[in-house]
């Protein structure tokens, strides 16, 4: 690919041109027919901005506070597994990029870099740890204790994986195998590699993850950590209300990058009902489909405190390691700043619900 890379789509096209087919399909693919994967991005087009002018936007500030931590702009990096398939330094490059722009980095449990390696790579970065609750609760407890010791600021519990989603690219090909970089957080648990003969990634996940999880298990987590707990995977007002009752500190509206259940709503389409359901009692974040600063603006107008991006950061990582991730973050930051100015806003607090309208009659895309 020739020419300057100026947007997320440019970085994705570059990544598609250089990554091995299996790796690209692992990163890019979704569940089932991938209708939700497509709609996660397309749904943002159904929301239109309502710009305001003659409002003096000469001094603008994108900073905000999330869980009482100040960040430079409300866009962070979502947890993405196996980042060393994208670049040799993997998660360590990504967290340094997040640190350089002063935003939040969420480390995946299924990372190729350990909790301790990521903490050492970017000691000043605000880091959250994404957690699965395993059948063996001692594994879960050990991961939390290590994250606490390493200075992570929150635990992000993924609740939408009682079983592994039906990802057809994974089913057709052995996308992740014992030949790939290991899951470093499990070096001392004997769980860090996949047995190719035992059915690959899906079988590995289903063997370890607990499909008996209930809300009571969130209560158990609160007894073993003092860190804030965020539930990732909330997609309905009903579960949002239960999250408030469970006294967690935040929820991340997410459909797992459309990798778990096809046919669900796009995250942006359920955001507002979830925001209304929690009634300002806990913070609400969003991931899924964010490609541009205008997407960020729309999510904030609909009530998200901040948003997270997974694949866009990954495409930057493929292009140029830490610098590539930093470039993607700064592109989206500049796009958000432009949208802020053109909608008559000077800071994130100026963004209001009436600045976004949902298109009633959508044309064919």
Secondary structure in CASP SS format (residue, H / E / C, confidence):
PFRMAT SS
TARGET T0000
AUTHOR 0000-0000-0000
METHOD secondary structure of the structure
MODEL  1
X C 1.00
X C 1.00
X C 1.00
X C 1.00
X C 1.00
X C 1.00
X C 1.00
X H 1.00
X H 1.00
X H 1.00
X H 1.00
X H 1.00
X H 1.00
X H 1.00
X H 1.00
X H 1.00
X H 1.00
X H 1.00
X C 1.00
X C 1.00
X H 1.00
X H 1.00
X H 1.00
X H 1.00
X H 1.00
X H 1.00
X H 1.00
X H 1.00
X C 1.00
X C 1.00
X C 1.00
X C 1.00
X C 1.00
X C 1.00
X H 1.00
X H 1.00
X H 1.00
X H 1.00
X H 1.00
X H 1.00
X H 1.00
X H 1.00
X H 1.00
X H 1.00
X H 1.00
X H 1.00
X E 1.00
X E 1.00
X E 1.00
X C 1.00
X C 1.00
X C 1.00
X C 1.00
X C 1.00
X C 1.00
X C 1.00
X C 1.00
X C 1.00
X C 1.00
X C 1.00
X E 1.00
X C 1.00
X C 1.00
X E 1.00
X E 1.00
X E 1.00
X C 1.00
X C 1.00
X E 1.00
X E 1.00
X E 1.00
X C 1.00
X C 1.00
X C 1.00
X E 1.00
X E 1.00
X E 1.00
X C 1.00
X C 1.00
X C 1.00
X C 1.00
X C 1.00
X H 1.00
X H 1.00
X H 1.00
X C 1.00
X C 1.00
X C 1.00
X C 1.00
X C 1.00
X H 1.00
X H 1.00
X H 1.00
X H 1.00
X H 1.00
X H 1.00
X H 1.00
X H 1.00
X H 1.00
X H 1.00
X H 1.00
X C 1.00
X C 1.00
X E 1.00
X E 1.00
X E 1.00
X E 1.00
X C 1.00
X C 1.00
X C 1.00
X C 1.00
X C 1.00
X C 1.00
X C 1.00
X H 1.00
X H 1.00
X H 1.00
X H 1.00
X H 1.00
X H 1.00
X H 1.00
X C 1.00
X C 1.00
X C 1.00
X C 1.00
X E 1.00
X E 1.00
X E 1.00
X E 1.00
X E 1.00
X E 1.00
X C 1.00
X C 1.00
X E 1.00
X C 1.00
X C 1.00
X H 1.00
X H 1.00
X H 1.00
X H 1.00
X H 1.00
X H 1.00
X H 1.00
X H 1.00
X H 1.00
X H 1.00
X H 1.00
X H 1.00
X H 1.00
X C 1.00
X C 1.00
X C 1.00
X C 1.00
X E 1.00
X E 1.00
X E 1.00
X E 1.00
X E 1.00
X C 1.00
X C 1.00
X C 1.00
X C 1.00
X C 1.00
X C 1.00
X C 1.00
X C 1.00
X C 1.00
X H 1.00
X H 1.00
X H 1.00
X H 1.00
X H 1.00
X C 1.00
X C 1.00
X C 1.00
X C 1.00
X C 1.00
X C 1.00
X C 1.00
X C 1.00
X C 1.00
X C 1.00
X C 1.00
X H 1.00
X H 1.00
X H 1.00
X C 1.00
X C 1.00
X C 1.00
X C 1.00
X C 1.00
X C 1.00
X C 1.00
X C 1.00
X C 1.00
X H 1.00
X H 1.00
X H 1.00
X C 1.00
X H 1.00
X H 1.00
X H 1.00
X H 1.00
X H 1.00
X H 1.00
X H 1.00
X H 1.00
X H 1.00
X E 1.00
X C 1.00
X C 1.00
X C 1.00
X C 1.00
X C 1.00
X H 1.00
X H 1.00
X H 1.00
X H 1.00
X H 1.00
X H 1.00
X H 1.00
X H 1.00
X H 1.00
X H 1.00
X C 1.00
X C 1.00
X C 1.00
X E 1.00
X E 1.00
X E 1.00
X E 1.00
X E 1.00
X E 1.00
X E 1.00
X C 1.00
X C 1.00
X H 1.00
X H 1.00
X H 1.00
X H 1.00
X H 1.00
X H 1.00
X H 1.00
X H 1.00
X H 1.00
X C 1.00
X C 1.00
X C 1.00
X C 1.00
X E 1.00
X E 1.00
X E 1.00
X E 1.00
X C 1.00
X C 1.00
X H 1.00
X H 1.00
X H 1.00
X C 1.00
X C 1.00
X C 1.00
X C 1.00
X C 1.00
X C 1.00
X C 1.00
X C 1.00
X H 1.00
X H 1.00
X H 1.00
X H 1.00
X H 1.00
X H 1.00
X H 1.00
X H 1.00
X H 1.00
X H 1.00
X H 1.00
X H 1.00
X C 1.00
X C 1.00
X C 1.00
X C 1.00
X E 1.00
X E 1.00
X E 1.00
X E 1.00
X E 1.00
X C 1.00
X C 1.00
X C 1.00
X C 1.00
X C 1.00
X H 1.00
X H 1.00
X H 1.00
X H 1.00
X H 1.00
X H 1.00
X H 1.00
X H 1.00
X H 1.00
X C 1.00
X C 1.00
X C 1.00
X C 1.00
X E 1.00
X E 1.00
X E 1.00
X E 1.00
X C 1.00
X H 1.00
X H 1.00
X H 1.00
X H 1.00
X H 1.00
X H 1.00
X H 1.00
X H 1.00
X H 1.00
X H 1.00
X H 1.00
X H 1.00
X H 1.00
X H 1.00
X H 1.00
X H 1.00
X H 1.00
X H 1.00
X H 1.00
X H 1.00
X H 1.00
X H 1.00
X H 1.00
X H 1.00
X H 1.00
X H 1.00
X H 1.00
X H 1.00
X H 1.00
X H 1.00
X H 1.00
X H 1.00
X C 1.00
X C 1.00
X C 1.00
X C 1.00
X E 1.00
X H 1.00
X H 1.00
X H 1.00
X C 1.00
X C 1.00
X H 1.00
X H 1.00
X H 1.00
X E 1.00
X E 1.00
X E 1.00
X C 1.00
X C 1.00
X C 1.00
X C 1.00
X C 1.00
X C 1.00
X C 1.00
END
